Amino acid sequence: MTLTATSLTTATVQTAPEVSKSKSVISSDFETFLKMLTTQARYQDPLEPIDSSQYSAQLAQFSMVEQQVLSNDLLKALSTQLGGSSIGQVAGWIGMEARSTAPVQFEGAPITIAPVLAPSAEKAELVIYDAQGKEVQRSAISVSEEPIQWAGVSQNGSPFANGTYSFAVESYRGGEVFATNPAESYSRIIEARIEGGATRLILASGTKVATSDITALRTVD
């Protein structure tokens, strides 16, 4: 179980040059501003000298701009860090079982399935597919969305081979299939990563899922 935060570190480090660059630009602009004030004072009309309050006002305005630029840089850096910190929020999920429509790794133990039926379905069937998407089993289930257990056993009682399986529910009305929905099942989370600025969870089957695709979590006994 590994928490990969390489992208987070990279994102955090990249903010430092941006802040340094802004500070450098502000320093350069301030020097230019002082030169302009000095030149303005040197060549002012001795008979009508510039009011000192004007200098104070100009310095105050520049200071306000400087503070605004620094504040914007700090807010940008903070936003970047908060965006990457989501991996820390899901770190506690590693080792738990997440419910989603992603394929599940079967290793002999029953798998909990949450069927999704279409409204007004008169009957329903659970369909099981292997890693290649080939149908390997189907069985009638009650017209209910109560969780069911798939034992991974064929009709003749022999267990299915270990591997990755996915599930779907076909809803019937008038003897015809009128809707097919992927069924949700539980799979253990083994890793969390940041990829492209988004947090991805790696399941025991090797499948990557977004945190937004997880509809439930449960602890492993």
N, C-alpha and C positions, 0 to 999 in steps of 0.2 A: 504494500500500500504506500504509494508515493504521492506527495504533494509537490507538483512542479510549478515553480514560481519564477522561472527564468525570464519569461516575458514581462512579469511584474517588475523584476529588478531592472530590466532594460528600460522599461517605460519610465521608472523613477529616475534612473541615471540621466536619461535624455533631457529632463527638465533643467538640469544644472547649467548646461551651455546656454540655454535660452535665457535664463535669468541673468547670467553673466553678460551675455550680449546686450540685454536691455540696459544693464547698469553701465556698460561701456558707452552706449549711445547717449544715455542721460548725462554722463560725465562730459562727453564731447560737446553736447548741446549747451551744457551749463558754462563751459569755457567760452564757447562762442557768444553766449548771452552776456557774459561779463565783459568780453571785448567790445561788444556793441554798446554796452552802458558806458565803458571807459571812453570810447570814441565819441559817444553822444555828449558826455560831460566835457571832453576836451574841446570840442568844436561848437559848444553852445554859445549863444549870443550873450556876451558879458552884460549887455544892457537889459536883457530879459532872460535871466538864468532859469533853468528848469527847477520847478518846485521839488524839494526833496521827497515830498509825499508821493510824487509820481514814481520815483525810484523804488520806494517801499512797495507801492502797488504792483509794479512790474515784478519785483522779486517775489512778492506773495503769490502772484499768478503763476510764475514759473515753478515755485515750490508746490503749488497745488497740482500742476500738471505732472511734476516729478512723482509725487505721492500716488497719483492716480495710476500712472504707468506701473509703478512697483506693486500696487495693490492688484492690478489686473494680472501681472505675472504670477503673484503668489496664489491668486484664485485659480489660475490655469494649472499651476503645479499641484494644488490641492485637489482639483477636479480629476487630474490624471491619477493621482494616488488613490483617491476614493474609488475610481473606476476599476483599478486593479485589485483593490482590497476585497472584492467580492469572493476571491478564491479563499480568503481567510474565513469568510462567513460560511462556506460550504465544506471547510476542512473537517468539521465534525460529522459530515455525512459519510465519509470514507469508512467502509466496513458495514454500513447499513444497507438495507435493501430498498431500492427505489422502484416505484411503479410507473411504467411507461409502455408505449407500444413498440419499443425496441425489441429485437430478437433476444432470446434468453438462452443461457448456457444450461443444458440439461446434463446432470451427472448422476442420475439414478434416483434423486430425491424428488418427491412431488412438487409441482409448480403451481402456485396460486394464480388464478386467472380471473380478471374482472371483465366479464362480457359486456359489450355495448350493443343493445338491441334497438332497432328502429321502432318508432311509435307505431302502434296498431299491429305489431307482429302477432301472428297467430301461432307460430311455432318457430323454433330456432335450432341451428346446428353449429357446433364448434368445429372449426376446420384447423388442422395442424399442418404446418409446412416445415420442410427441412431447410438447411442452410442454402440450398440451391433454388428454393422457392417451389419445390415439388410437394404436392399434397401427399401426406403419408397417413392421415387418419381423419375421420370425421365422426361425430357422434351427436345425437339429439340432446339438447339441454332444455331446462325449464325456461319458460318465458319470464325471465327475471334477470336483474342485474346483480344478484347476490354473487359473491365470489365463489368460484368452484375450484376443485383440486384436479389437476391433470397428473395422473400417476406415471405417465410415460410407458404404458403397457399396451401392447397390441391386442387385437380381438382374441387371439389364441393364447394370450397370457404371457407371451415373451416380451421382455423389456426392450424398449428402443435403444439404439446405440447412443452413447454419449455424444453430444454435439450441440449445435445451435438450432433452435426452433422458434418459429413465430406463429401467431394465432390470429384467427379472424372469426367473426360471427356472421352467419348468413341468416337473415330474417325472411320468413315466408308469410305470404298472405294469398289465400285462394289457391294454395298448392304451388305457388311460384315464388322464386327468390326475387324480392324487390329491393333489397338493400344488403350490402356487405360492409361491415365495419371492422377495423382492426381491434383486437382485444388487448387490454392492458395486462401486464404480468409483472411480477417482482423479480428483480435481478440485483445482485450485490455490486455496490460501487467499490472499485479498487483504486481509483486514481482521480485526481482533479487537475485540469490544465487550463492555462490561459492561451487561447489561440485567436489571433486577429482581434484582440481586445475583448473577447467574450470568454466566459468560463464554460468549459466543457467537462462533462463527467464521463469517465471510462468505466463501462460495466464489465462484469466477469466474462461476457461473451466477446469482449473487445470492441463493442459498439460504442461510438461516441454520441452522447445526447446533451442537449442544452438544458440548463437548469429549468428553463421555462417549460420543458417537455415532461418534467417530473410532476406527477399529480398526487403522490403520497410517498411517505417514508415509513419504514418500520425497522426496529432493531432485530438483529439476528440472535436467536436463542443459543 
